[in-house]
C-alpha cells in the first residue's frame, strides 16, 4: 500500500475542482446533445490528469537509497544471494520498497571473440507458454519487496536469493530500488 502525502491530497483537490468545473460548464451547455460527450471527456481528462500526477508526486516525494549491496553465488544449489541495506532518505513514509536486479550474461568464453549469439525464433514462439529464461536468454530480471512501511530516515537490511542460470558467464549486474 502506498501512503498519501500532503502533496497527494493537494493534487486530488485540484483534480476534483477541475472535474466539478467541467461538469458545471457541460451542464450549462445550450445544446443538450453535447452534454453527455462533454461529461465523458471531462471525466476522462480528470482521471488521466489525476493518475499521472499521482505517479509524479509519488516519484518526487518518496526517495529510497541502496547501500552495502553484496552478492554471493552458491554453486552447489545454483543460487545467488543479494544482501544490502535500504534507507528512506525522503521526508515521507514509504509503503513498500522494491528491489529489482537485472543480470546480463556477456557471453565471453575462452577461445571466442566478443560476439553475440542470437537464437532464432518463429511466429509460433509468441503464442507458446515457454518463458525466455527457459529458452536460454542472456538476461534475467527479478523483483523483490524488501521493506514495508519504511519511516523517514529508517534503515532496513534485506537478503534475497533466486536461481542463477548455469549458462551465464561474465555477468553484469544492474540493481535498482523503488519506493511506492
C-alpha positions as CSV (number, residue, x, y, z in Angstrom):
1,X,0.0,0.0,0.0
2,X,1.3,3.4,-0.9
3,X,1.0,6.2,1.6
4,X,-0.6,9.5,0.6
5,X,1.4,12.6,1.5
6,X,0.1,16.2,1.8
7,X,1.0,16.7,-1.9
8,X,-1.2,13.8,-3.0
9,X,-4.2,15.4,-1.3
10,X,-3.4,18.8,-2.9
11,X,-3.3,17.1,-6.3
12,X,-6.6,15.3,-5.6
13,X,-8.3,18.6,-4.6
14,X,-7.1,20.3,-7.7
15,X,-8.3,17.5,-9.9
16,X,-11.6,17.5,-8.1
17,X,-12.1,21.2,-8.8
18,X,-11.3,20.6,-12.5
19,X,-13.8,17.9,-12.6
20,X,-16.5,19.9,-10.8
21,X,-15.8,22.9,-13.1
22,X,-16.0,20.8,-16.2
23,X,-19.3,19.2,-15.1
24,X,-20.8,22.6,-14.3
25,X,-19.7,24.0,-17.7
26,X,-21.0,20.9,-19.6
27,X,-24.4,21.1,-17.8
28,X,-24.8,24.7,-18.8
29,X,-24.5,23.9,-22.5
30,X,-27.3,25.1,-24.7
31,X,-27.1,22.1,-27.0
32,X,-28.4,19.2,-25.0
33,X,-26.8,16.7,-27.4
34,X,-23.3,17.9,-26.3
35,X,-23.8,17.4,-22.6
36,X,-23.1,13.7,-22.5
37,X,-19.9,13.8,-24.6
38,X,-18.6,16.7,-22.6
39,X,-19.2,14.9,-19.3
40,X,-17.4,11.9,-20.7
41,X,-14.5,14.0,-21.9
42,X,-14.2,15.9,-18.7
43,X,-14.3,12.8,-16.6
44,X,-11.7,11.1,-18.8
45,X,-9.3,14.1,-18.7
46,X,-9.7,14.4,-15.0
47,X,-8.9,10.7,-14.4
48,X,-5.9,10.9,-16.7
49,X,-4.5,14.0,-15.0
50,X,-5.2,12.5,-11.6
51,X,-3.5,9.2,-12.3
52,X,-0.5,10.8,-14.0
53,X,0.0,13.4,-11.3
54,X,-0.2,10.7,-8.6
55,X,2.7,8.9,-10.1
56,X,4.7,12.1,-10.5
57,X,4.1,13.1,-6.9
58,X,5.0,9.6,-5.7
59,X,8.2,9.8,-7.7
60,X,9.3,13.1,-6.2
61,X,8.2,12.6,-2.6
62,X,9.4,9.0,-1.9
63,X,13.2,8.6,-2.0
64,X,15.0,5.4,-1.2
65,X,18.7,4.5,-1.5
66,X,20.5,1.2,-1.7
67,X,23.7,0.7,0.4
68,X,26.2,-2.1,1.0
69,X,25.0,-4.3,-1.8
70,X,26.9,-7.6,-1.8
71,X,26.3,-10.7,-3.9
72,X,27.4,-14.3,-3.2
73,X,26.9,-17.2,-5.6
74,X,26.3,-20.6,-4.2
75,X,27.4,-23.1,-6.8
76,X,26.1,-26.3,-5.0
77,X,22.5,-25.2,-5.3
78,X,22.9,-22.8,-8.3
79,X,21.5,-19.8,-6.5
80,X,22.7,-16.2,-6.0
81,X,22.2,-14.3,-2.8
82,X,22.0,-10.5,-2.6
83,X,22.4,-8.7,0.7
84,X,22.1,-5.0,1.3
85,X,20.5,-2.1,3.1
86,X,17.8,0.2,2.0
87,X,17.2,3.6,3.6
88,X,14.3,6.1,3.3
89,X,16.1,9.4,2.5
90,X,12.9,11.3,2.0
91,X,10.5,13.1,4.3
92,X,7.5,10.8,4.0
93,X,6.7,7.1,4.9
94,X,7.2,4.6,2.1
95,X,4.6,1.8,1.8
96,X,6.9,-0.7,0.1
97,X,10.4,-0.8,-1.2
98,X,11.0,-2.9,-4.3
99,X,14.5,-4.2,-5.2
100,X,15.0,-5.1,-8.9
101,X,18.1,-6.9,-10.1
102,X,18.9,-7.5,-13.7
103,X,21.7,-10.0,-14.6
104,X,23.1,-9.9,-18.1
105,X,25.5,-12.6,-19.4
106,X,28.0,-11.1,-21.8
107,X,28.7,-14.5,-23.2
108,X,32.5,-14.3,-23.4
109,X,34.1,-17.7,-23.2
110,X,37.6,-19.0,-23.7
111,X,38.6,-19.1,-27.3
112,X,35.7,-17.0,-28.5
113,X,35.7,-13.4,-29.6
114,X,33.2,-10.9,-28.1
115,X,30.3,-11.9,-30.4
116,X,26.7,-12.1,-29.5
117,X,24.8,-15.3,-30.3
118,X,21.1,-15.0,-31.2
119,X,18.7,-17.9,-31.0
120,X,16.3,-17.8,-33.9
121,X,12.6,-17.7,-33.1
122,X,9.4,-18.1,-35.0
123,X,6.0,-16.5,-35.0
124,X,4.6,-19.5,-33.1
125,X,7.0,-18.9,-30.3
126,X,5.0,-15.8,-29.5
127,X,2.0,-18.0,-28.6
128,X,3.8,-20.7,-26.7
129,X,4.0,-20.5,-23.0
130,X,7.7,-21.2,-22.8
131,X,9.4,-18.4,-21.0
132,X,12.5,-16.7,-22.4
133,X,14.7,-17.7,-19.4
134,X,14.0,-21.3,-20.1
135,X,15.0,-21.0,-23.7
136,X,18.5,-19.7,-22.9
137,X,18.1,-16.0,-22.8
138,X,21.1,-13.9,-21.8
139,X,19.2,-11.7,-19.3
140,X,17.3,-12.4,-16.1
141,X,15.3,-9.8,-14.2
142,X,14.0,-10.4,-10.7
143,X,11.9,-8.2,-8.4
144,X,11.5,-8.4,-4.7
145,X,9.7,-6.4,-2.0
146,X,12.4,-5.9,0.6
147,X,10.8,-3.5,3.0
148,X,7.3,-2.3,4.0
149,X,6.2,0.8,5.9
150,X,9.6,2.4,5.9
151,X,9.6,5.6,8.0
152,X,11.7,8.7,7.1
153,X,15.3,8.0,7.9
154,X,14.7,4.4,8.7
155,X,17.1,1.7,7.5
156,X,16.3,-1.9,6.8
157,X,18.6,-4.8,5.9
158,X,17.5,-7.3,3.4
159,X,18.5,-10.7,1.9
160,X,17.1,-12.1,-1.3
161,X,18.0,-15.2,-3.4
162,X,17.0,-16.7,-6.6
163,X,18.1,-19.3,-9.2
164,X,21.3,-18.4,-11.1
165,X,21.2,-19.6,-14.7
166,X,24.0,-22.2,-15.1
167,X,24.8,-21.0,-18.7
168,X,25.7,-17.4,-17.6
169,X,29.3,-16.3,-17.7
170,X,31.0,-12.9,-17.2
171,X,27.8,-11.5,-15.7
172,X,26.9,-7.8,-15.3
173,X,24.6,-6.7,-12.5
174,X,22.2,-3.8,-12.6
175,X,20.4,-3.2,-9.3
176,X,17.6,-0.7,-8.7
177,X,15.3,0.2,-5.8
178,X,11.9,1.9,-6.0
179,X,9.7,3.3,-3.2
180,X,6.0,3.2,-3.6
